[in-house]
């Protein structure tokens, strides 16, 4: 682990969380659990922070610096182009993946009107079918202690929904998951949303909250209710809740899953920046 801090006159203006993998340096993290990665820099200090980081790394043995999962619009993208040549470095920037997103309208009706005719018809049909099956409730859990208490149900639904998710959620991963959700919930950055049918939690969505944006991190559902499309509808209703709260964007995060496009999302690129010594 290489954790660099950048200071200006004693004031912290940047952080670079990196790790070593042989002769390669990269962001500290894993694409299986991190959708976005970046340097942390005070506004207006991006080039200065990056210059300080590259100057410090000049003393380290490495051939490649791989900055993966850099989000579209990050100041790092332009700063790399400007700063790297000053240190005799070559930088290549390529699209690594996509994070489908949706700019939210002011009302649910406007949202529905913006969907393709087929997708709008299917969503309405599934919502009607769900309503005919019993009392539907969207339960939002936000208070930190309540979020922690509800994680057992979320993890059960997560594991039950797909075999690959069950395999992914090892004991070690569960400990990490609980720790990160608990820490972010304490900062008011987590919303755990359950779709309840007849008083039973049948699906769940875990969202991170940042300003006027909701980011859908993970989800799960009870396969016994799959015929009611509870997995898709839990996400649609979470999206509706975000609209009603005046949020401006809903980010489905990494991956090309079809449901994201059924709900109207559009691809936004995520970049991999590779810095090489000449």
C-alpha positions as CSV (number, residue, x, y, z in Angstrom):
1,X,0.0,0.0,0.0
2,X,1.3,3.5,-0.9
3,X,-0.8,6.2,0.6
4,X,0.4,9.7,-0.3
5,X,-0.8,12.9,1.1
6,X,-0.2,16.3,-0.5
7,X,-0.1,19.5,1.6
8,X,0.1,23.2,0.7
9,X,1.5,25.2,3.6
10,X,0.5,22.5,6.0
11,X,-3.0,22.3,4.7
12,X,-4.1,18.9,3.2
13,X,-5.1,19.4,-0.4
14,X,-4.8,15.9,-1.9
15,X,-4.6,12.2,-1.2
16,X,-3.4,9.4,-3.6
17,X,-4.5,5.9,-2.5
18,X,-2.2,3.5,-4.4
19,X,-0.9,-0.1,-4.2
20,X,2.0,-2.0,-5.8
21,X,1.5,-5.1,-8.0
22,X,5.0,-6.1,-9.2
23,X,6.4,-3.3,-11.4
24,X,2.9,-1.8,-11.7
25,X,1.3,0.8,-9.4
26,X,-2.5,1.2,-9.4
27,X,-5.4,2.6,-7.3
28,X,-5.9,0.7,-4.1
29,X,-9.1,-1.3,-4.5
30,X,-10.8,-3.9,-6.6
31,X,-13.1,-3.6,-9.6
32,X,-15.4,-6.2,-8.0
33,X,-16.4,-3.7,-5.2
34,X,-15.3,-0.2,-6.5
35,X,-17.2,1.4,-9.3
36,X,-15.3,4.6,-9.3
37,X,-11.7,5.5,-8.2
38,X,-9.8,8.7,-8.3
39,X,-7.3,10.9,-6.6
40,X,-8.8,13.2,-3.9
41,X,-7.9,16.8,-4.6
42,X,-9.2,20.2,-3.4
43,X,-11.0,22.1,-6.1
44,X,-8.5,24.0,-8.3
45,X,-5.6,22.0,-6.9
46,X,-5.8,19.0,-9.3
47,X,-2.7,19.7,-11.4
48,X,-0.7,20.7,-8.3
49,X,-1.7,17.5,-6.5
50,X,-1.0,15.3,-9.5
51,X,2.4,16.9,-10.0
52,X,3.3,16.3,-6.4
53,X,2.2,12.7,-6.6
54,X,4.2,12.0,-9.8
55,X,7.2,13.7,-8.3
56,X,7.0,11.5,-5.3
57,X,6.5,8.4,-7.4
58,X,9.6,9.2,-9.3
59,X,11.5,7.8,-6.4
60,X,9.7,4.5,-6.6
61,X,10.5,1.5,-8.9
62,X,7.6,1.0,-11.4
63,X,6.9,0.8,-15.1
64,X,3.2,1.4,-15.3
65,X,0.8,3.5,-13.2
66,X,-2.7,2.2,-13.9
67,X,-5.5,4.5,-12.8
68,X,-8.7,2.5,-13.3
69,X,-12.3,3.4,-13.0
70,X,-11.8,7.1,-13.3
71,X,-15.3,8.7,-13.8
72,X,-16.3,10.8,-16.7
73,X,-15.8,14.4,-16.0
74,X,-13.1,13.9,-13.4
75,X,-10.4,16.7,-13.4
76,X,-7.8,13.9,-13.3
77,X,-8.4,13.2,-17.0
78,X,-7.3,16.6,-18.1
79,X,-4.7,17.0,-15.4
80,X,-2.9,13.8,-16.5
81,X,-2.7,15.0,-20.1
82,X,-1.2,18.3,-18.9
83,X,1.2,17.1,-16.2
84,X,2.5,13.7,-17.4
85,X,4.8,15.1,-20.2
86,X,6.5,17.4,-17.7
87,X,7.8,14.3,-16.0
88,X,8.7,12.5,-19.2
89,X,5.7,10.2,-18.9
90,X,3.4,8.9,-21.6
91,X,-0.3,8.6,-20.8
92,X,-3.0,6.5,-22.6
93,X,-6.7,7.0,-21.7
94,X,-9.2,4.4,-22.9
95,X,-12.8,3.6,-22.0
96,X,-12.8,0.8,-19.5
97,X,-16.5,0.3,-18.8
98,X,-19.8,2.1,-18.5
99,X,-22.0,3.3,-15.6
100,X,-25.5,3.7,-17.0
101,X,-27.1,6.8,-15.6
102,X,-30.4,8.7,-15.8
103,X,-31.0,12.4,-15.4
104,X,-34.1,12.6,-13.4
105,X,-37.1,14.8,-14.4
106,X,-39.2,16.6,-11.8
107,X,-42.1,14.1,-11.8
108,X,-42.8,10.4,-12.2
109,X,-45.2,11.1,-15.0
110,X,-42.5,12.9,-16.9
111,X,-40.1,10.0,-16.3
112,X,-42.7,7.5,-17.7
113,X,-43.3,9.7,-20.7
114,X,-39.6,9.6,-21.5
115,X,-39.4,5.8,-21.7
116,X,-39.6,3.9,-24.9
117,X,-43.2,2.9,-25.6
118,X,-42.5,-0.8,-25.0
119,X,-40.6,-0.2,-21.8
120,X,-43.3,2.2,-20.5
121,X,-46.0,-0.4,-21.2
122,X,-44.0,-3.2,-19.5
123,X,-43.3,-1.2,-16.4
124,X,-46.9,-0.2,-16.0
125,X,-48.1,-3.7,-16.6
126,X,-45.7,-5.1,-14.0
127,X,-46.6,-2.5,-11.4
128,X,-50.3,-3.3,-11.8
129,X,-49.6,-7.0,-11.5
130,X,-47.6,-6.4,-8.3
131,X,-50.4,-4.3,-6.8
132,X,-52.9,-7.1,-7.6
133,X,-50.8,-9.6,-5.6
134,X,-51.1,-7.8,-2.3
135,X,-50.3,-4.6,-0.3
136,X,-47.2,-2.9,-1.7
137,X,-45.0,-0.8,0.5
138,X,-41.6,0.8,-0.1
139,X,-39.7,0.8,3.1
140,X,-36.8,3.2,3.3
141,X,-34.2,2.6,6.1
142,X,-31.8,5.5,6.6
143,X,-31.1,5.8,10.4
144,X,-27.6,4.2,10.9
145,X,-28.6,1.7,13.6
146,X,-31.6,0.7,11.6
147,X,-29.5,0.2,8.5
148,X,-27.1,-2.1,10.4
149,X,-30.0,-4.1,11.8
150,X,-31.6,-4.5,8.4
151,X,-28.4,-5.8,6.7
152,X,-29.2,-9.4,7.6
153,X,-32.4,-9.3,5.5
154,X,-30.6,-7.5,2.7
155,X,-27.8,-10.1,2.6
156,X,-30.3,-12.9,2.7
157,X,-32.1,-11.4,-0.4
158,X,-28.8,-10.7,-2.1
159,X,-27.6,-14.3,-1.7
160,X,-30.9,-15.8,-2.6
161,X,-31.3,-13.8,-5.8
162,X,-28.5,-15.4,-7.8
163,X,-26.0,-18.2,-7.3
164,X,-23.1,-16.0,-8.5
165,X,-24.0,-13.4,-5.8
166,X,-24.1,-16.1,-3.2
167,X,-20.6,-17.3,-4.2
168,X,-19.3,-13.7,-4.2
169,X,-20.6,-12.9,-0.7
170,X,-18.0,-14.9,1.3
171,X,-17.5,-14.4,5.0
172,X,-14.6,-12.1,4.3
173,X,-16.7,-10.1,1.8
174,X,-19.6,-9.9,4.2
175,X,-17.4,-8.4,6.9
176,X,-16.1,-5.8,4.5
177,X,-19.6,-5.1,3.2
178,X,-21.0,-4.6,6.7
179,X,-18.1,-2.4,7.7
180,X,-18.4,-0.1,4.7
181,X,-22.2,0.2,4.9
182,X,-22.0,0.9,8.6
183,X,-19.4,3.6,8.2
184,X,-21.3,5.3,5.3
185,X,-24.6,5.0,7.1
186,X,-23.1,6.9,10.1
187,X,-22.3,9.8,7.6
188,X,-25.9,9.7,6.2
189,X,-24.7,8.4,2.8
190,X,-26.7,5.1,2.7
191,X,-30.3,4.4,2.0
192,X,-31.5,0.8,2.3
193,X,-34.8,0.3,0.5
194,X,-37.0,-2.7,0.8
195,X,-40.0,-3.6,-1.4
196,X,-42.5,-5.2,0.9
197,X,-45.5,-7.3,-0.3
198,X,-48.1,-8.1,2.2
199,X,-45.7,-7.1,5.0
200,X,-42.9,-9.4,3.7
201,X,-39.6,-8.0,2.5
202,X,-39.3,-9.5,-1.0
203,X,-36.6,-7.3,-2.6
204,X,-34.0,-4.8,-1.5
205,X,-31.9,-2.0,-3.0
206,X,-28.8,-0.5,-1.4
207,X,-28.1,3.1,-2.6
208,X,-25.4,5.5,-1.7
209,X,-26.4,9.1,-1.5
210,X,-24.2,12.0,-2.6
211,X,-25.9,15.4,-2.8
212,X,-28.7,15.3,-5.4
213,X,-27.5,11.9,-6.7
214,X,-28.5,8.4,-5.8
215,X,-26.1,5.6,-6.7
216,X,-27.5,2.0,-6.8
217,X,-24.7,-0.1,-5.4
218,X,-26.3,-3.5,-5.0
219,X,-29.6,-5.4,-4.7
220,X,-31.3,-8.7,-4.1
221,X,-34.7,-10.3,-4.1
222,X,-36.6,-13.5,-3.1
223,X,-36.7,-15.8,-6.1
224,X,-40.1,-17.1,-4.9
225,X,-41.5,-13.7,-6.0
226,X,-39.6,-13.6,-9.3
227,X,-42.8,-14.0,-11.3
228,X,-43.8,-10.6,-10.0
229,X,-40.6,-9.0,-11.3
230,X,-39.8,-7.7,-7.7
231,X,-36.1,-7.3,-8.6
232,X,-36.8,-4.9,-11.4
233,X,-39.7,-3.1,-9.6
234,X,-37.7,-2.5,-6.4
235,X,-35.2,-0.5,-8.6
236,X,-38.0,1.3,-10.4
237,X,-39.7,2.3,-7.2
238,X,-36.3,3.4,-5.7
239,X,-36.0,5.5,-8.8
240,X,-39.4,7.0,-8.3
241,X,-38.6,7.8,-4.6
242,X,-35.5,9.7,-5.8
243,X,-37.6,11.7,-8.2
244,X,-40.1,12.5,-5.5
245,X,-37.2,13.7,-3.2
246,X,-36.0,16.1,-5.9
247,X,-32.8,14.2,-6.8
248,X,-31.3,15.1,-10.1
249,X,-29.5,11.9,-11.1
250,X,-29.8,8.2,-10.6
251,X,-26.6,6.2,-11.2
252,X,-26.9,2.5,-11.8
253,X,-23.1,2.1,-11.5
254,X,-21.0,-0.4,-13.4
255,X,-22.3,-3.0,-15.9
256,X,-24.5,-3.5,-19.0
257,X,-27.4,-5.3,-17.3
258,X,-30.5,-5.0,-19.5
259,X,-32.8,-3.8,-16.7
260,X,-30.8,-0.5,-16.5
261,X,-31.7,0.3,-20.1
262,X,-35.3,-0.9,-19.6
263,X,-35.5,1.8,-17.0
264,X,-34.2,4.4,-19.3
265,X,-30.5,4.7,-18.4
266,X,-27.9,5.9,-20.8
267,X,-24.2,4.8,-20.8
268,X,-21.7,7.1,-19.2
269,X,-18.0,6.0,-19.7
270,X,-15.5,5.1,-17.1
271,X,-11.9,5.4,-18.0
272,X,-8.6,3.5,-17.5
273,X,-5.6,5.8,-17.6
274,X,-2.2,4.1,-18.0
275,X,0.9,6.2,-17.3
276,X,4.2,4.7,-18.6
277,X,7.8,5.7,-18.2
278,X,9.3,6.4,-21.6
